């Protein structure tokens, strides 16, 4: 490890890993609340703190609090996946810092149970370096997905390729033309 984090003892990494794992479990609960129930807690105060409060509120609220709860379809669609992604990253990072196979488990899940190419790489020697944003994590899956996404969003669709037919004919009839 480089920089300020080079002299951190393993016991401190373990404690930080446990805290990060508990935070990951809390984000799983927030993801469940957002994806299944469509509920989201936020602090109704100063706007920049309101935006940050979406990730900082993890406990119960009081009766006379500035913490409000909202519901809606947008919570299901936007914040459910955001919380789930955050939970997976926190849990994997916490397990890695507790000297358990967090990143390798995430790679195993992403690859569908096959041991092979890595989607997420954690290197403790890279913690504190600007190249990994001081975290020690690299995401080669982003580089592998980039050509597919560029092709998906960068090309124009042909006029004969349509997802739904223009008139009242069935989708099967439209595909046979």
C-alpha angles and dihedrals in degrees: 000000000000137000123002094347095060094090099045110125120235091246090062091050089051093051091046089048092053091050091048091048091052089049088051091053089050090053089051088057090048089049090052091049091048099042101039105026099025092227127143131179121214138168112248100215139080108008101236089050090046090058092046092046090070087073099031103054111089106141138069120284132231129237097252098040134127087231110107133185126223134187133200148122090267089064090056093048103039113023099034093065092038092054092044092051090047091048093052092049093047093047094047092047091047092050091048091052090049087056093251126125100266101142094039089053091052090049090049091052094045092049092050097249095312120125106226140087116026121237095185126029125195120193118177090201090064096055108120096023120121092225090072095034088256093292105095092234127121126185112209090169088075091058092047092049095047098083091049092049092045090052091046096050101023102060130071119241118243115249092238092055107085131160094210131025121253097226135036097283118117123263091247091055091048092051092051093058 
